[in-house]
Amino acid sequence: MPRTTEKFRQMGDAELETQEHELAEQIFRLRFQHATGQAESLKKLRVVRKDLARVKTLRRERAMKVSDGK
C-alpha cells in the first residue's frame, strides 16, 4: 500500500473532508494552469487526482461502516 494511503487512513473524518476540499481546489488550479500553458507536466495533476480518489474512497468506506452500525 502506498504511504499516502496510510497517511490518509490515520486522519480523522474532519481532516479527510478538509483534505478533499484542498485537493479539489488544487486540481482546479492545475487544470487552469495546464489550459493556459503554464503547467510543466501532467504528472502532478495525475498524482493529485489519485489522492483525491483515495480520500473519497476512505470517506465512503467510513460512511458505509457507520450506516451498517459497525
C-alpha positions as CSV (number, residue, x, y, z in Angstrom):
1,M,0.0,0.0,0.0
2,P,1.4,3.4,-0.8
3,R,2.4,5.6,2.1
4,T,-0.1,8.3,1.1
5,T,-3.0,5.8,1.7
6,E,-1.7,5.1,5.2
7,K,-1.4,8.8,5.9
8,F,-5.0,9.3,4.9
9,R,-6.2,6.4,6.9
10,Q,-4.7,7.9,10.1
11,M,-6.7,11.2,9.5
12,G,-10.0,11.8,11.2
13,D,-13.2,12.4,9.4
14,A,-12.9,16.2,9.6
15,E,-9.4,16.1,8.4
16,L,-10.4,14.0,5.4
17,E,-13.1,16.4,4.5
18,T,-10.7,19.3,4.6
19,Q,-8.1,17.3,2.6
20,E,-10.8,16.6,0.0
21,H,-11.6,20.3,-0.4
22,E,-7.9,21.2,-0.7
23,L,-7.2,18.5,-3.3
24,A,-10.2,19.5,-5.4
25,E,-9.1,23.2,-5.3
26,Q,-5.5,22.1,-6.2
27,I,-6.9,20.1,-9.2
28,F,-8.8,23.1,-10.4
29,R,-5.7,25.3,-10.2
30,L,-3.6,22.7,-12.0
31,R,-6.2,22.2,-14.7
32,F,-6.3,26.0,-15.2
33,Q,-2.5,26.2,-15.4
34,H,-2.5,23.5,-17.9
35,A,-5.2,25.2,-20.1
36,T,-3.2,28.4,-20.1
37,G,0.1,26.6,-20.9
38,Q,1.7,27.4,-17.6
39,A,1.9,23.8,-16.3
40,E,5.2,22.0,-16.7
41,S,3.9,18.4,-16.6
42,L,0.7,16.5,-16.1
43,K,2.3,14.2,-13.5
44,K,1.4,16.4,-10.6
45,L,-2.2,16.6,-11.8
46,R,-2.4,12.8,-12.0
47,V,-1.0,12.3,-8.5
48,V,-3.4,14.8,-7.0
49,R,-6.4,13.2,-8.8
50,K,-5.4,9.8,-7.4
51,D,-5.0,11.3,-3.9
52,L,-8.5,12.8,-4.2
53,A,-9.9,9.4,-5.2
54,R,-8.2,7.8,-2.2
55,V,-9.7,10.4,0.2
56,K,-13.2,10.0,-1.3
57,T,-12.9,6.2,-1.1
58,L,-11.9,6.3,2.6
59,R,-14.7,8.7,3.4
60,R,-17.2,6.4,1.6
61,E,-15.9,3.4,3.4
62,R,-16.3,5.1,6.8
63,A,-19.8,6.3,5.9
64,M,-20.8,2.7,4.9
65,K,-19.4,1.4,8.2
66,V,-21.5,3.9,10.1
67,S,-24.6,3.2,8.2
68,D,-24.2,-0.6,8.8
69,G,-23.9,0.0,12.5
70,K,-20.4,-1.3,12.9
